[in-house]
């Protein structure tokens, strides 16, 4: 089983749509969770950290289900500028490294 | 807003040559990292560095790789004898805290080994 697994997509959605991405992780000792955004040939940029109680930042909502080892990202009212690859990232207590998923590609269409 | 910088943005080299990739982490950060991303693949951890020593490294980070913080600002990745399969985007990152601390990534160096 992959350490961090994501549906690669692409997800093609019209502007204004709501879209949800899922991610599963295999290590139950994972402690920190993030969503990063990566534009083509650019660096990963932090979108948001994911907290146990779930958290929201504007149009973006992240949820964590530790029992199912599952993380989600919901984007409401999609904009053209949301087109990117969304990376699920997991870190385990006691280690320094980030473990990345392969990313889910989103295309928002006009 | 402080950011991680990397030089060069692109590097083309011949197989067997040595390359040094440079990074300037965010100034108050204490933890430094190198990752690589082969075209079309996921971002992979190479090494982390804290207090002037390697704190963790992956299987990819073999004897041909080394890291150094030669002064108070730069953090370098050296690949001693490049191979074709080293062609990738190399990202430097830094964080204030270890483990769950948020890592901020530089723009990357695209390395092409011919």
Interface residues (C-beta under 8 A of the other chain):
Chain A: X31 X32 X34 X38 X41 X42 X43 X44 X45 X46 X49 X87 X91 X92 X93 X94 X95 X96 X97 X98 X99 X100 X101 X102 X103
Chain B: X31 X33 X35 X41 X42 X43 X44 X45 X48 X50 X55 X56 X58 X89 X91 X93 X98 X99 X100 X102 X103 X104 X105 X106 X107 X108 X110
